[in-house]
């Protein structure tokens, strides 16, 4: 390639670079100054941001208050629930106890009804009046009464038993006080009385106690039901 051609090519390239350079430095500075925000606009933006921040802070405070209120409500509900649970447990215990007591009452009523039916159905009454010997222990009367209930009442043919000492509050002038203990037994009939007298429990009882007492006074009578 000739020198002339090379020079022409270089000149063309130089022109092209000059055409693509853009605005001169002075013009660029003017454009930057024109586009730069003013102090007033910056203050306005800062003020707007401060308002947004303040509003956000207020919303946060309200949310915190609501959270604390909900937390307090939850704590109160928890305490109330604990009290209700304790009261429920107490009521369940009371109900359970009442059911047990009702069961005991039912058993007691049934036993009482059985005893009453036994007394009403008795056909023979056996009465024994005892007077303690002067040289016998003073504890013997109460011991005899206690063992009458604990031993003799358990004999199968015995429908009912009463045992006791003379009443200190009797208002009947004819009531004889000259005895120590009286025993009353109820039976269906004479056969029931005979079975009782021959029972080993009764014979052992008699062997243990009767020697400490004077000869007993015994009355047997038939119990007649009233006419309907």
Residue, then its C-alpha position, 0 to 999 in steps of 0.5 A: x500500500x502506498x504512503x498516500x493511501x495509508x495517510x488517507x486511512x489514518x486521517x479518516x479514522x481520526x475524523x471518525x473518533x472526533x465525531x464520536x467523542x460526545x459533548x465537550x467538558x464544559x457542556x457536560x459540567x453544565x448538564x451535571x449541574x442541571x441534573x443535580x438535586x437542590x438542597x430544598x428538594x433533598x430537605x423535602x425528601x428527608x422530611x417525607x422520610x421522617x414522616x414515614x418513619x414516625x408513622x411506622x414507629x406509631x404503628x409499631x407502638x400500637x402493635x406492641x400495645x396490642x401484643x401486650x394486651x393479648x399476652x395479658x389476656x392469655x395469662x388471665x385465661x390461663x389463670x382462670x382455666x387453672x382455677x376452673x380445673x381445680x374447681x372441676x377436680x374438687x366437684x368430681x371428688x365431691x361427686x365421687x365421695x357422694x356416690x360412695x356415701x350413697x352406696x354406703x347408705x344403700x347398704x345400711x338401709x338394706x341391712x336395716x330393712x333386713x333387720x326390721x323384716x327379721x324383727x317383724x317376722x319373728x314368732x318367738x321372743x326369748x328374754x333372759x334377765x341376769x343379776x351379777x354375783x357379788x364376787x364377780x368382776x365389775x367389768x363382766x356386765x359390759x363384756x357380756x353385752x359386747x360378746x352377746x352382740x359380737x357372738x350370739x347375734x351371729x348364730x344363724x337362727x337369731x333374727x334380732x338381739x337387744x342387750x343392755x343394763x337397767x335404764x337410769x332414765x326410766x319413768x316407770x315406777x313399776x320397772x324393777x331395778x334389781x337386775x344387772x343385764x337383760x338380753x332379748x332374742x328373736x326367733x322364727x319359732x321354738x325350733x329356732x330357739x332350740x338350734x340357738x341353745x345347742x349351737x357351740x357358740x352359745x354353749x361356749x358363751x354360757x360356760x364362760x359367763x354364766x358362772x359369774x351370774x346368779x340363776x337367770x330368769x328366762x321368759x319365752x313368749x310367742x309374738x302374734x302379729x296384729x290382725x290386718 
